[in-house]
Amino acid sequence: MPVEIPVLQGRGMTMSDQLARHARKSPDLPALRFEGTGRSYGELDERVTRLARALQERGVRAGDRMAVLALNGMETWEAYLAGVRLGAIVVPVNFRLVADEVAYVLSDSGAVALVVDTALAEVAAKAREQAPSVTITLTIGPDYEEALAAAGAEPLDVAVDEDEPAFLMYTSGTTGRPKGAVLTHRNLLLHAFSQITTLGSDPDDRVGVPGAPLFHIAGLAGGIPPLLLGGVHVLLRSGAFDPVQTLDLMEREKVSSIFLVPAMWAAVLAVPGIADRDLSSLRRVSWGAAPASTTLLRALIDAFPQAEVITAFGQTECSPVTCLLRGEDSLRKIGSVGTPILNVEVRVVDDAMQDVPQGEVGEIVYRSPMVMKEYWNKPEATAEAFAGGWFHSGDLVRQDEDGYFYVVDRKKDMIISGGENIYCAEVEDVLAAHPKVGEVALIGVPDTKYGEAPLAVVAPRDPADPPTAEELAAWCRERLARYKNPRDYSVVAALPRNPSGKVLKTALRQEHSAGSLVAEPAV
C-alpha cells in the first residue's frame, strides 16, 4: 500500500517552527533579553510548548482566536508563539485601551481565550462582561507559571498551514470602528525574509524594538528576523518612555539594531553625555510610524556615524514595511520614505486606478505576498481595500525622477501621534455624543514631542451654552484611551464646509497652523 505523506508537517515553517529549529540546533544560545534576564532558545521553546499544551487542555483549538492583553515582557512573546504553535489566531490587544474598547476587540474577533497581565486584570474583567465569547483566561503571574509547570513538555502534534491566519491585528479606518487585519504565517515570514534580504542581517544581531509595544505590528514584526536567524530579541518594559533607560539598555545589552519612533529618537538625542556612551555595537538605527523632520534625521546621522540610519514605511495590513530608505540615501534623499523592499510592487494611481505621471501626487497601492489576507468578517471593507486587484494604502505620495517616494498627505482621515494611530471618526463620534456638542472635527496639529497631536474643533449645540474645554476633556477621558484624547479644544460658531456639505479640514488646519505633517525633501 502507498504510504501517506503528511504534507503539512513537511512544509510547515511558522514562527513557532523556527523557534523549535533553533532550540534543537543551539538550545543554549540566548533568544530573549528583558530587564537583565533572559531565555535561551531551549528554555523558550519548552515554555512555549508547555503554554500551548496548557491552553489546549483548557479548550483552545486551531482556528480559535486567542487574545493577549499584556505589557511588554517575555511572557507576552511566549503567548504569541504558543498561540501560533497551536494553530490559533493570536489577537494582540492594545494595553492602553479602556474596558469598552477592549470589549469591542474581544467581541468582534470572537476570542475564546485571553492571556492577560496582572496589571491589566481589572480592565480585562470589565471587558469580559461585554464579551461572552471569552471562556478561558490565564493571568500572567503565579497562575501562568502554575499552568506551565502542570503541562507537559512533549512536542505537540499540530500541523499549521502557512496560509492560515496567524495574527489578527486591529487597525481602525475612517469609519472609526477598528478593523481586524488578518495576517497569515506566510505574510509575516515572507516579510521577515524580505527585510533580512534587503537590509542584510546575521545571527549575531541583537535587535531592540522598544519604539513599538508588542501589541503593535512594528513590535511583532520586529521580533521575527532575530527569531529566524537565531539572534537575540531585546525587549524594553512598557510604560512612559525613558530615553536614559533606553540608552542604558542599548549599552548594557550591546544592541546592534534598534527601532524608535521619531519622538523617542528626539528624546534620546537630547540626553546629556550621549557621546560618552559605548554604543560601538550599534550598526543600524531605524525609525518610522510617524513623520520625522529633516533636522532630526541629520541629528541622528551625526550622533551615530557608525550606524546606518533607516527610514521604514508601511502599514499594519502589509506586515508592515513596504518601503525603506537606506543609509547611503539618508541625506541625499532626506524626507523620502525610500523605495519598495523585496517582494513589494507598487503603483501611484488616481481615483480611477490610472497611473499618475511621475512627480504628481496619487495614492500608493501595493501587490505583495506580505499583504494581509482580509479584514476579519468585513467582506465589503476587504473588497474596497483590494479594488482593482491592488491593495489601497490610503497614503498619498509622489515619486521623484530616481524612483524614490515622498508621502505628501494621508487619504485616510488619521492622525499619527508618537507612533500611535488616532482615527478622527472614532474621536469625533465620542465628542458628538456630548449633550453640548452640535458638530465636531478632529485635525492633527504640530507637536514638538509627538510629531503631531489631535485638536478638536467644536461647534456648540446651543451657542448660548457652549461646552468648556474642561467638560470635553473629562468626557473623553472616560470614553477613550489616553493617547486618543485631544490635546486642545477650539470652540467655534460653525465648521467650514464646501458646497456639498463636507467639512473643510484643510481650512481648519490652515486656521490652526497645522502646516505640513511630513518632511519635504531637501532642496
Kinemage of the C-alpha trace (Angstrom):
@kinemage 1
@onewidth
@group {chain A} dominant
@subgroup {mainchain}
@vectorlist {calphas} color= white
{ca met a 1} P 0.000 0.000 0.000
{ca pro a 2} L 1.230 3.529 -0.697
{ca val a 3} L 2.470 5.430 2.308
{ca glu a 4} L 0.528 8.581 3.176
{ca ile a 5} L 2.823 11.568 3.369
{ca pro a 6} L 1.854 14.209 5.966
{ca val a 7} L 2.178 17.140 3.596
{ca leu a 8} L 1.628 19.913 6.122
{ca gln a 9} L 4.208 18.590 8.569
{ca gly a 10} L 6.744 18.513 5.757
{ca arg a 11} L 6.038 22.087 4.664
{ca gly a 12} L 5.330 23.906 7.883
{ca met a 13} L 7.704 26.686 8.926
{ca thr a 14} L 5.846 29.083 11.184
{ca met a 15} L 7.406 31.376 13.787
{ca ser a 16} L 6.951 28.512 16.225
{ca asp a 17} L 8.719 26.081 13.888
{ca gln a 18} L 11.630 28.497 13.575
{ca leu a 19} L 11.903 28.605 17.347
{ca ala a 20} L 11.902 24.793 17.560
{ca arg a 21} L 14.562 24.600 14.848
{ca his a 22} L 16.974 26.795 16.806
{ca ala a 23} L 16.107 25.014 20.066
{ca arg a 24} L 17.203 21.706 18.516
{ca lys a 25} L 20.307 23.176 16.903
{ca ser a 26} L 21.545 25.657 19.533
{ca pro a 27} L 19.489 25.271 22.731
{ca asp a 28} L 21.880 27.289 24.890
{ca leu a 29} L 22.064 30.386 22.702
{ca pro a 30} L 20.186 33.435 24.068
{ca ala a 31} L 16.837 34.145 22.415
{ca leu a 32} L 15.243 36.835 24.597
{ca arg a 33} L 16.520 39.535 26.923
{ca phe a 34} L 14.359 41.560 29.299
{ca glu a 35} L 15.358 43.692 32.294
{ca gly a 36} L 18.674 41.944 32.879
{ca thr a 37} L 17.405 38.391 32.469
{ca gly a 38} L 16.512 36.220 29.524
{ca arg a 39} L 15.627 32.909 27.929
{ca ser a 40} L 17.767 30.601 25.819
{ca tyr a 41} L 16.263 29.046 22.704
{ca gly a 42} L 15.887 25.756 24.549
{ca glu a 43} L 14.165 27.367 27.527
{ca leu a 44} L 11.884 29.484 25.368
{ca asp a 45} L 10.875 26.533 23.215
{ca glu a 46} L 10.000 24.377 26.236
{ca arg a 47} L 7.960 27.145 27.876
{ca val a 48} L 6.100 27.809 24.620
{ca thr a 49} L 5.265 24.107 24.314
{ca arg a 50} L 4.065 23.934 27.916
{ca leu a 51} L 1.923 27.045 27.474
{ca ala a 52} L 0.467 25.697 24.232
{ca arg a 53} L -0.433 22.447 25.998
{ca ala a 54} L -1.931 24.342 28.954
{ca leu a 55} L -4.113 26.356 26.585
{ca gln a 56} L -5.045 23.243 24.615
{ca glu a 57} L -6.073 21.444 27.805
{ca arg a 58} L -8.322 24.409 28.622
{ca gly a 59} L -10.055 24.132 25.262
{ca val a 60} L -8.141 26.330 22.781
{ca arg a 61} L -8.101 24.757 19.322
{ca ala a 62} L -6.704 25.545 15.893
{ca gly a 63} L -8.542 28.482 14.365
{ca asp a 64} L -9.735 29.807 17.737
{ca arg a 65} L -8.961 33.432 18.485
{ca met a 66} L -6.656 33.883 21.459
{ca ala a 67} L -6.366 37.455 22.717
{ca val a 68} L -3.291 38.726 24.570
{ca leu a 69} L -3.690 41.843 26.723
{ca ala a 70} L -0.292 42.344 28.275
{ca leu a 71} L 2.569 44.737 28.811
{ca asn a 72} L 5.899 44.063 27.145
{ca gly a 73} L 7.593 41.046 28.638
{ca met a 74} L 8.916 37.606 27.830
{ca glu a 75} L 5.572 36.024 28.733
{ca thr a 76} L 3.837 38.138 26.069
{ca trp a 77} L 6.182 36.821 23.381
{ca glu a 78} L 5.716 33.285 24.751
{ca ala a 79} L 1.937 33.677 24.476
{ca tyr a 80} L 2.213 34.776 20.839
{ca leu a 81} L 4.406 31.799 19.971
{ca ala a 82} L 2.211 29.368 21.912
{ca gly a 83} L -0.866 30.535 20.030
{ca val a 84} L 0.980 30.081 16.739
{ca arg a 85} L 2.122 26.612 17.827
{ca leu a 86} L -1.490 25.625 18.466
{ca gly a 87} L -2.689 26.984 15.141
{ca ala a 88} L -4.821 29.518 16.994
{ca ile a 89} L -5.206 33.078 15.727
{ca val a 90} L -3.440 35.453 18.111
{ca val a 91} L -5.160 38.783 18.792
{ca pro a 92} L -2.751 41.315 20.372
{ca val a 93} L -4.738 43.953 22.298
{ca asn a 94} L -3.514 47.486 22.897
{ca phe a 95} L -2.972 47.742 26.662
{ca arg a 96} L -3.777 51.467 26.559
{ca leu a 97} L -7.422 50.838 25.652
{ca val a 98} L -10.232 51.303 28.164
{ca ala a 99} L -12.546 48.402 29.020
{ca asp a 100} L -15.212 49.253 26.415
{ca glu a 101} L -12.595 49.367 23.659
{ca val a 102} L -11.038 46.068 24.778
{ca ala a 103} L -14.514 44.513 24.838
{ca tyr a 104} L -15.088 45.516 21.225
{ca val a 105} L -11.887 43.778 20.092
{ca leu a 106} L -12.722 40.638 22.087
{ca ser a 107} L -16.290 40.508 20.781
{ca asp a 108} L -15.511 41.384 17.165
{ca ser a 109} L -12.762 38.750 16.968
{ca gly a 110} L -14.869 36.173 18.799
{ca ala a 111} L -11.932 35.454 21.098
{ca val a 112} L -12.426 32.337 23.223
{ca ala a 113} L -9.296 32.792 25.320
{ca leu a 114} L -7.477 35.699 26.931
{ca val a 115} L -3.950 35.803 28.297
{ca val a 116} L -3.804 38.890 30.482
{ca asp a 117} L -1.222 40.709 32.553
{ca thr a 118} L -1.890 41.027 36.279
{ca ala a 119} L -1.637 44.814 35.960
{ca leu a 120} L -4.468 44.753 33.393
{ca ala a 121} L -6.706 42.179 35.091
{ca glu a 122} L -9.250 44.775 36.250
{ca val a 123} L -9.677 46.230 32.743
{ca ala a 124} L -9.945 42.697 31.364
{ca ala a 125} L -12.622 41.739 33.896
{ca lys a 126} L -14.765 44.733 32.913
{ca ala a 127} L -14.239 43.991 29.230
{ca arg a 128} L -15.228 40.349 29.650
{ca glu a 129} L -18.626 41.391 30.971
{ca gln a 130} L -19.358 42.548 27.409
{ca ala a 131} L -17.540 39.686 25.646
{ca pro a 132} L -19.277 36.387 26.441
{ca ser a 133} L -17.198 34.512 23.844
{ca val a 134} L -14.205 34.606 26.201
{ca thr a 135} L -14.468 31.487 28.361
{ca ile a 136} L -10.780 30.841 29.047
{ca thr a 137} L -8.420 33.177 30.878
{ca leu a 138} L -4.847 32.831 32.021
{ca thr a 139} L -3.260 35.585 34.112
{ca ile a 140} L 0.473 36.227 33.797
{ca gly a 141} L 1.979 35.647 37.223
{ca pro a 142} L 1.561 32.675 39.594
{ca asp a 143} L -1.488 31.415 37.637
{ca tyr a 144} L 0.534 31.397 34.420
{ca glu a 145} L 3.591 29.701 35.934
{ca glu a 146} L 1.479 27.032 37.638
{ca ala a 147} L -0.213 26.259 34.337
{ca leu a 148} L 3.170 25.823 32.636
{ca ala a 149} L 4.517 23.631 35.428
{ca ala a 150} L 1.486 21.334 35.251
{ca ala a 151} L 1.610 20.967 31.453
{ca gly a 152} L 3.779 18.513 29.555
{ca ala a 153} L 6.823 19.474 27.501
{ca glu a 154} L 6.396 16.859 24.754
{ca pro a 155} L 6.159 18.405 21.270
{ca leu a 156} L 2.622 18.962 20.002
{ca asp a 157} L 1.378 17.035 17.002
{ca val a 158} L -0.317 20.012 15.343
{ca ala a 159} L 0.206 20.833 11.669
{ca val a 160} L -0.267 24.508 10.799
{ca asp a 161} L -0.706 25.595 7.181
{ca glu a 162} L 1.396 28.636 6.296
{ca asp a 163} L -1.572 30.244 4.518
{ca glu a 164} L -3.792 30.081 7.598
{ca pro a 165} L -4.282 33.197 9.778
{ca ala a 166} L -1.623 33.720 12.430
{ca phe a 167} L -2.440 37.152 13.875
{ca leu a 168} L -5.465 39.415 13.917
{ca met a 169} L -4.137 42.962 14.190
{ca tyr a 170} L -6.765 45.625 14.898
{ca thr a 171} L -6.348 48.844 12.965
{ca ser a 172} L -9.093 51.425 12.583
{ca gly a 173} L -10.405 53.007 9.406
{ca thr a 174} L -12.220 56.192 8.601
{ca thr a 175} L -15.494 54.749 9.934
{ca gly a 176} L -13.979 54.903 13.405
{ca arg a 177} L -14.612 51.235 14.233
{ca pro a 178} L -11.442 49.107 14.443
{ca lys a 179} L -10.949 46.511 11.711
{ca gly a 180} L -9.028 43.278 12.221
{ca ala a 181} L -6.308 42.799 9.602
{ca val a 182} L -5.780 39.056 9.118
{ca leu a 183} L -2.068 38.300 8.724
{ca thr a 184} L -1.090 34.772 7.770
{ca his a 185} L 2.021 32.853 8.782
{ca arg a 186} L 3.268 33.292 5.215
{ca asn a 187} L 2.644 37.067 5.316
{ca leu a 188} L 4.842 37.528 8.363
{ca leu a 189} L 7.604 35.100 7.415
{ca leu a 190} L 7.961 36.499 3.892
{ca his a 191} L 8.080 39.994 5.384
{ca ala a 192} L 10.938 38.942 7.652
{ca phe a 193} L 12.775 37.205 4.782
{ca ser a 194} L 12.335 40.269 2.552
{ca gln a 195} L 13.559 42.616 5.259
{ca ile a 196} L 16.577 40.440 6.016
{ca thr a 197} L 17.461 40.207 2.325
{ca thr a 198} L 17.011 43.936 1.745
{ca leu a 199} L 18.947 45.126 4.788
{ca gly a 200} L 21.310 42.266 5.482
{ca ser a 201} L 21.289 40.608 8.926
{ca asp a 202} L 23.153 37.848 10.711
{ca pro a 203} L 22.802 35.590 13.774
{ca asp a 204} L 24.939 37.953 15.857
{ca asp a 205} L 22.287 40.653 15.705
{ca arg a 206} L 20.825 41.821 18.982
{ca val a 207} L 17.632 43.548 17.934
{ca gly a 208} L 15.789 46.040 20.111
{ca val a 209} L 12.277 47.258 19.258
{ca pro a 210} L 11.362 49.386 22.278
{ca gly a 211} L 9.870 52.024 19.986
{ca ala a 212} L 6.800 49.847 19.495
{ca pro a 213} L 4.963 47.762 22.118
{ca leu a 214} L 4.479 44.088 21.308
{ca phe a 215} L 0.787 44.679 20.567
{ca his a 216} L 1.849 46.969 17.698
{ca ile a 217} L 2.677 45.483 14.284
{ca ala a 218} L 6.179 47.007 14.437
{ca gly a 219} L 6.770 45.312 17.790
{ca leu a 220} L 5.505 41.980 16.497
{ca ala a 221} L 7.280 42.064 13.138
{ca gly a 222} L 10.490 43.416 14.665
{ca gly a 223} L 10.949 40.262 16.736
{ca ile a 224} L 10.693 37.827 13.825
{ca pro a 225} L 14.030 38.424 11.984
{ca pro a 226} L 16.168 37.534 15.036
{ca leu a 227} L 13.920 34.509 15.579
{ca leu a 228} L 14.603 33.299 12.030
{ca leu a 229} L 18.354 33.860 12.269
{ca gly a 230} L 18.934 32.667 15.818
{ca gly a 231} L 19.659 36.170 17.069
{ca val a 232} L 18.599 37.929 20.257
{ca his a 233} L 15.345 39.845 20.686
{ca val a 234} L 15.824 42.598 23.287
{ca leu a 235} L 12.655 43.899 24.981
{ca leu a 236} L 12.121 47.117 26.906
{ca arg a 237} L 9.474 47.268 29.615
{ca ser a 238} L 6.254 49.122 28.934
{ca gly a 239} L 5.345 52.474 30.405
{ca ala a 240} L 6.343 56.083 29.905
{ca phe a 241} L 9.288 56.214 27.513
{ca asp a 242} L 12.557 56.886 29.307
{ca pro a 243} L 15.404 57.930 26.971
{ca val a 244} L 18.086 57.378 29.614
{ca gln a 245} L 16.775 53.874 30.297
{ca thr a 246} L 16.761 53.193 26.561
{ca leu a 247} L 20.382 54.267 26.218
{ca asp a 248} L 21.247 52.131 29.247
{ca leu a 249} L 19.583 49.177 27.523
{ca met a 250} L 21.413 49.779 24.242
{ca glu a 251} L 24.737 49.978 26.046
{ca arg a 252} L 24.190 47.112 28.524
{ca glu a 253} L 22.736 44.648 26.018
{ca lys a 254} L 25.125 45.649 23.202
{ca val a 255} L 22.182 46.239 20.880
{ca ser a 256} L 23.151 46.159 17.203
{ca ser a 257} L 19.842 47.302 15.688
{ca ile a 258} L 17.052 49.351 17.236
{ca phe a 259} L 13.740 50.898 16.142
{ca leu a 260} L 12.201 54.010 17.721
{ca val a 261} L 9.541 56.443 16.585
{ca pro a 262} L 10.787 59.999 15.848
{ca ala a 263} L 9.603 61.492 19.155
{ca met a 264} L 11.614 58.850 21.009
{ca trp a 265} L 14.742 59.474 18.949
{ca ala a 266} L 14.452 63.198 19.682
{ca ala a 267} L 14.341 62.439 23.405
{ca val a 268} L 17.310 60.062 23.186
{ca leu a 269} L 19.432 62.596 21.300
{ca ala a 270} L 18.693 65.195 23.978
{ca val a 271} L 20.189 63.069 26.786
{ca pro a 272} L 23.344 64.751 28.178
{ca gly a 273} L 26.559 62.811 27.676
{ca ile a 274} L 25.273 60.600 24.854
{ca ala a 275} L 28.623 60.970 23.084
{ca asp a 276} L 30.364 59.336 26.061
{ca arg a 277} L 28.259 56.166 25.840
{ca asp a 278} L 29.785 52.949 24.500
{ca leu a 279} L 27.440 52.302 21.591
{ca ser a 280} L 30.049 50.720 19.337
{ca ser a 281} L 27.859 47.624 18.861
{ca leu a 282} L 25.166 49.735 17.164
{ca arg a 283} L 25.084 49.012 13.414
{ca arg a 284} L 21.582 50.165 12.478
{ca val a 285} L 19.126 52.740 13.804
{ca ser a 286} L 15.668 52.898 12.272
{ca trp a 287} L 12.565 54.990 12.625
{ca gly a 288} L 9.011 55.013 11.322
{ca ala a 289} L 5.311 55.058 12.321
{ca ala a 290} L 5.215 58.883 12.315
{ca pro a 291} L 6.705 61.814 10.364
{ca ala a 292} L 10.245 62.968 11.172
{ca ser a 293} L 11.799 66.351 10.480
{ca thr a 294} L 14.936 66.751 8.393
{ca thr a 295} L 16.569 68.334 11.460
{ca leu a 296} L 16.021 65.156 13.476
{ca leu a 297} L 17.336 62.946 10.685
{ca arg a 298} L 20.522 64.995 10.390
{ca ala a 299} L 20.961 64.801 14.168
{ca leu a 300} L 20.583 61.003 14.053
{ca ile a 301} L 23.201 60.695 11.342
{ca asp a 302} L 25.625 62.908 13.296
{ca ala a 303} L 25.022 61.131 16.625
{ca phe a 304} L 25.575 57.596 15.298
{ca pro a 305} L 28.179 57.882 12.493
{ca gln a 306} L 28.977 54.155 12.708
{ca ala a 307} L 25.345 53.126 12.205
{ca glu a 308} L 23.133 53.033 9.130
{ca val a 309} L 20.053 55.225 9.502
{ca ile a 310} L 16.961 53.504 8.076
{ca thr a 311} L 13.559 55.022 7.331
{ca ala a 312} L 10.766 52.404 7.407
{ca phe a 313} L 7.377 52.985 5.800
{ca gly a 314} L 4.290 50.815 5.508
{ca gln a 315} L 1.173 49.833 7.423
{ca thr a 316} L -0.305 47.042 9.503
{ca glu a 317} L -2.068 45.426 6.545
{ca cys a 318} L 1.316 44.950 4.809
{ca ser a 319} L 3.021 43.158 7.721
{ca pro a 320} L 4.075 46.154 7.861
{ca val a 321} L 7.087 47.556 5.917
{ca thr a 322} L 6.717 48.246 2.202
{ca cys a 323} L 9.455 50.841 1.572
{ca leu a 324} L 12.827 51.568 3.111
{ca leu a 325} L 15.262 54.466 2.756
{ca arg a 326} L 18.760 53.012 3.145
{ca gly a 327} L 21.610 54.664 4.971
{ca glu a 328} L 23.504 55.805 1.893
{ca asp a 329} L 20.443 57.793 0.829
{ca ser a 330} L 19.585 59.259 4.232
{ca leu a 331} L 20.989 62.662 3.323
{ca arg a 332} L 20.784 62.554 -0.479
{ca lys a 333} L 17.064 61.764 -0.343
{ca ile a 334} L 16.241 63.175 3.061
{ca gly a 335} L 12.485 63.383 3.595
{ca ser a 336} L 11.806 60.371 1.359
{ca val a 337} L 10.446 57.023 2.560
{ca gly a 338} L 12.683 55.285 0.047
{ca thr a 339} L 11.917 52.535 -2.416
{ca pro a 340} L 9.996 49.241 -2.211
{ca ile a 341} L 11.622 46.291 -0.472
{ca leu a 342} L 11.921 42.817 -1.968
{ca asn a 343} L 8.544 41.204 -2.829
{ca val a 344} L 6.667 44.533 -2.947
{ca glu a 345} L 5.342 46.015 -6.193
{ca val a 346} L 3.810 49.495 -6.120
{ca arg a 347} L 1.871 51.902 -8.312
{ca val a 348} L 0.837 55.518 -7.783
{ca val a 349} L -2.719 55.930 -9.039
{ca asp a 350} L -5.650 58.310 -9.220
{ca asp a 351} L -9.204 57.524 -8.104
{ca ala a 352} L -9.838 55.693 -11.391
{ca met a 353} L -6.811 53.396 -10.793
{ca gln a 354} L -4.881 55.091 -13.595
{ca asp a 355} L -1.164 55.636 -13.061
{ca val a 356} L -0.352 59.285 -12.432
{ca pro a 357} L 2.668 60.891 -14.161
{ca gln a 358} L 5.935 60.739 -12.250
{ca gly a 359} L 6.170 63.654 -9.850
{ca glu a 360} L 2.415 64.040 -9.444
{ca val a 361} L 0.502 63.080 -6.322
{ca gly a 362} L -1.567 59.894 -6.182
{ca glu a 363} L -2.413 57.007 -3.889
{ca ile a 364} L 0.250 54.342 -3.451
{ca val a 365} L -1.198 50.856 -3.973
{ca tyr a 366} L 0.542 47.522 -3.383
{ca arg a 367} L 0.775 43.991 -4.702
{ca ser a 368} L 2.749 41.696 -2.412
{ca pro a 369} L 2.640 38.304 -0.682
{ca met a 370} L 3.040 40.268 2.567
{ca val a 371} L -0.339 41.994 2.184
{ca met a 372} L -3.000 40.764 4.612
{ca lys a 373} L -5.486 38.061 3.691
{ca glu a 374} L -8.568 40.136 4.534
{ca tyr a 375} L -10.322 42.263 7.134
{ca trp a 376} L -11.905 39.983 9.719
{ca asn a 377} L -15.622 39.452 8.988
{ca lys a 378} L -15.727 42.580 6.820
{ca pro a 379} L -16.106 41.442 3.195
{ca glu a 380} L -17.189 44.873 1.937
{ca ala a 381} L -14.199 46.629 3.509
{ca thr a 382} L -11.929 43.880 2.123
{ca ala a 383} L -13.352 44.287 -1.386
{ca glu a 384} L -12.888 48.051 -1.193
{ca ala a 385} L -9.290 47.678 0.004
{ca phe a 386} L -8.444 45.363 -2.913
{ca ala a 387} L -10.441 47.192 -5.597
{ca gly a 388} L -8.764 46.847 -8.981
{ca gly a 389} L -6.597 43.948 -7.850
{ca trp a 390} L -4.207 46.059 -5.757
{ca phe a 391} L -4.217 46.874 -2.046
{ca his a 392} L -5.148 50.504 -1.434
{ca ser a 393} L -2.958 52.073 1.248
{ca gly a 394} L -4.822 55.355 1.677
{ca asp a 395} L -1.464 57.183 1.563
{ca leu a 396} L -0.908 59.950 -0.987
{ca val a 397} L 2.619 60.097 -2.358
{ca arg a 398} L 4.719 61.403 -5.215
{ca gln a 399} L 7.685 59.721 -6.889
{ca asp a 400} L 10.824 61.570 -7.942
{ca glu a 401} L 12.873 61.014 -11.078
{ca asp a 402} L 15.004 58.358 -9.331
{ca gly a 403} L 12.037 56.301 -8.159
{ca tyr a 404} L 12.050 57.448 -4.520
{ca phe a 405} L 8.730 58.067 -2.813
{ca tyr a 406} L 7.664 61.028 -0.672
{ca val a 407} L 4.499 60.991 1.434
{ca val a 408} L 2.614 64.257 0.988
{ca asp a 409} L -0.687 63.596 2.738
{ca arg a 410} L -2.966 60.876 4.084
{ca lys a 411} L -6.051 59.973 2.156
{ca lys a 412} L -7.454 58.243 5.203
{ca asp a 413} L -8.568 60.534 7.982
{ca met a 414} L -5.911 59.674 10.508
{ca ile a 415} L -3.536 61.384 12.921
{ca ile a 416} L -0.230 59.793 13.977
{ca ser a 417} L 0.888 60.947 17.405
{ca gly a 418} L 4.022 59.451 18.931
{ca gly a 419} L 3.708 56.416 16.672
{ca glu a 420} L 0.071 55.731 17.644
{ca asn a 421} L -2.710 55.936 15.078
{ca ile a 422} L -5.604 58.190 16.107
{ca tyr a 423} L -8.653 57.877 13.910
{ca cys a 424} L -10.659 61.059 13.634
{ca ala a 425} L -14.049 59.420 13.142
{ca glu a 426} L -13.720 57.453 16.372
{ca val a 427} L -12.870 60.512 18.483
{ca glu a 428} L -15.441 62.640 16.668
{ca asp a 429} L -18.152 60.070 17.410
{ca val a 430} L -17.354 60.243 21.132
{ca leu a 431} L -17.375 64.047 21.220
{ca ala a 432} L -20.524 64.259 19.099
{ca ala a 433} L -22.371 62.363 21.824
{ca his a 434} L -21.716 65.149 24.360
{ca pro a 435} L -25.011 66.960 25.038
{ca lys a 436} L -23.484 70.384 24.407
{ca val a 437} L -21.748 69.491 21.115
{ca gly a 438} L -23.511 70.260 17.845
{ca glu a 439} L -20.750 69.143 15.478
{ca val a 440} L -17.046 68.389 15.715
{ca ala a 441} L -13.981 67.899 13.514
{ca leu a 442} L -10.659 66.475 14.651
{ca ile a 443} L -7.428 67.602 12.994
{ca gly a 444} L -3.735 66.990 13.558
{ca val a 445} L -1.555 69.912 14.613
{ca pro a 446} L 2.246 70.024 15.024
{ca asp a 447} L 3.574 68.876 18.377
{ca thr a 448} L 7.245 69.172 19.353
{ca lys a 449} L 7.166 65.979 21.430
{ca tyr a 450} L 4.866 63.645 19.471
{ca gly a 451} L 5.207 64.941 15.905
{ca glu a 452} L 1.529 65.827 15.754
{ca ala a 453} L -1.356 65.842 18.205
{ca pro a 454} L -5.148 65.854 17.883
{ca leu a 455} L -7.083 69.110 18.207
{ca ala a 456} L -10.889 69.055 18.370
{ca val a 457} L -12.778 71.918 16.724
{ca val a 458} L -16.276 72.014 18.206
{ca ala a 459} L -19.438 73.915 17.269
{ca pro a 460} L -21.888 74.065 20.216
{ca arg a 461} L -25.425 72.716 20.086
{ca asp a 462} L -26.608 75.894 21.831
{ca pro a 463} L -24.452 78.961 21.093
{ca ala a 464} L -25.640 80.478 24.365
{ca asp a 465} L -24.339 77.497 26.336
{ca pro a 466} L -21.117 76.229 24.708
{ca pro a 467} L -19.118 73.396 26.297
{ca thr a 468} L -15.891 74.225 28.087
{ca ala a 469} L -12.587 72.547 27.316
{ca glu a 470} L -12.633 71.030 30.801
{ca glu a 471} L -16.047 69.456 30.211
{ca leu a 472} L -14.974 67.997 26.893
{ca ala a 473} L -11.692 66.692 28.305
{ca ala a 474} L -13.487 64.960 31.183
{ca trp a 475} L -15.948 63.431 28.712
{ca cys a 476} L -13.157 62.000 26.542
{ca arg a 477} L -11.087 60.698 29.455
{ca glu a 478} L -13.947 58.400 30.444
{ca arg a 479} L -14.518 57.054 26.931
{ca leu a 480} L -11.197 56.960 25.117
{ca ala a 481} L -7.695 55.663 25.685
{ca arg a 482} L -5.467 58.463 26.935
{ca tyr a 483} L -3.420 58.776 23.736
{ca lys a 484} L -6.613 59.369 21.725
{ca asn a 485} L -7.709 62.346 23.829
{ca pro a 486} L -7.448 65.708 22.041
{ca arg a 487} L -4.597 67.878 23.229
{ca asp a 488} L -6.676 71.039 22.815
{ca tyr a 489} L -10.246 72.106 22.106
{ca ser a 490} L -11.362 75.038 19.974
{ca val a 491} L -15.000 76.152 20.185
{ca val a 492} L -16.236 77.921 17.044
{ca ala a 493} L -19.595 79.168 15.795
{ca ala a 494} L -19.692 76.696 12.869
{ca leu a 495} L -17.408 74.356 10.938
{ca pro a 496} L -16.347 75.453 7.438
{ca arg a 497} L -17.921 73.335 4.683
{ca asn a 498} L -17.722 73.065 0.917
{ca pro a 499} L -20.816 73.345 -1.315
{ca ser a 500} L -21.539 69.640 -0.932
{ca gly a 501} L -21.577 69.956 2.857
{ca lys a 502} L -18.255 68.264 3.600
{ca val a 503} L -16.198 69.785 6.412
{ca leu a 504} L -13.128 71.584 5.070
{ca lys a 505} L -10.417 70.176 7.314
{ca thr a 506} L -7.776 71.812 5.125
{ca ala a 507} L -9.188 75.207 6.113
{ca leu a 508} L -9.212 74.188 9.762
{ca arg a 509} L -5.562 73.099 9.569
{ca gln a 510} L -4.593 76.402 7.990
{ca glu a 511} L -6.553 78.342 10.597
{ca his a 512} L -4.882 76.426 13.409
{ca ser a 513} L -1.440 76.482 11.739
{ca ala a 514} L -1.258 72.725 11.258
{ca gly a 515} L 1.041 73.084 8.267
{ca ser a 516} L 2.742 70.123 6.610
{ca leu a 517} L 2.857 66.916 8.618
{ca val a 518} L 5.565 65.262 6.550
{ca ala a 519} L 9.100 66.497 5.988
{ca glu a 520} L 9.731 67.757 2.470
{ca pro a 521} L 12.906 66.714 0.628
{ca ala a 522} L 15.921 68.963 0.904
{ca val a 523} L 16.223 71.488 -1.922
